[in-house]
Amino acid sequence: MDDAKGDHTFKIHQAYHRCPDCGWVNESRKGFKEIWGKLEKEEVCQKCKHEFIIYKEKSKALGPLMPGS
């Protein structure tokens, strides 16, 4: 039998976001896009059709682990 989770060749993004207008919880499979150094994605509520933007902090680069001598 096949694995129930599936065999995907790419990472599936799945998140849930609450609409700020009506409170409906929307499922999203879109990834974040980097715009002007910030991560954001545009969402549309499936119930009331309100458009809103989700922002996410960009992770800081760790930098070189072993500095040159």
C-alpha positions in Angstrom: 0.0 0.0 0.0 1.1 3.6 -0.6 1.9 5.9 2.2 -1.1 7.9 3.3 0.9 11.1 3.5 1.9 10.9 -0.2 5.3 11.2 -1.9 5.9 14.9 -2.8 8.9 16.2 -4.7 8.5 19.6 -3.1 7.6 20.9 0.4 3.9 21.6 0.9 3.2 24.8 2.7 0.0 24.6 4.8 -1.0 27.2 7.2 -4.2 28.6 8.8 -5.0 32.3 9.0 -7.9 34.0 10.7 -9.7 36.7 8.8 -9.4 40.0 10.6 -12.9 41.0 9.4 -15.2 38.0 10.1 -13.0 35.7 12.1 -13.2 32.8 9.6 -10.2 30.5 9.7 -8.8 30.1 6.1 -6.5 27.3 4.9 -3.6 28.5 2.8 -1.0 26.5 0.8 0.8 29.6 -0.6 4.3 30.4 0.5 5.6 33.8 1.6 7.2 36.1 -0.9 10.0 38.5 0.0 9.0 42.1 -0.8 11.3 45.0 0.3 13.2 42.8 2.7 10.0 41.5 4.5 8.1 38.2 4.1 4.4 38.6 3.2 1.6 36.9 1.4 -1.8 38.1 0.3 -4.9 36.2 1.3 -8.6 36.4 0.5 -11.1 35.2 3.0 -13.1 32.3 1.6 -16.3 33.4 3.5 -16.5 37.2 3.2 -14.0 37.8 0.4 -12.0 40.3 2.5 -8.4 40.7 1.2 -5.7 40.9 3.8 -1.9 40.6 4.0 0.0 38.2 6.4 3.5 39.4 7.5 6.2 37.3 8.8 9.6 38.1 10.3 12.5 37.2 8.0 15.0 34.9 9.8 18.4 36.5 10.4 21.4 35.0 8.7 23.6 33.0 11.0 26.8 34.0 9.2 30.0 32.1 9.1 30.3 29.5 11.8 34.1 29.2 11.6 35.8 32.5 11.1 39.0 32.5 9.1 42.2 32.6 11.0 
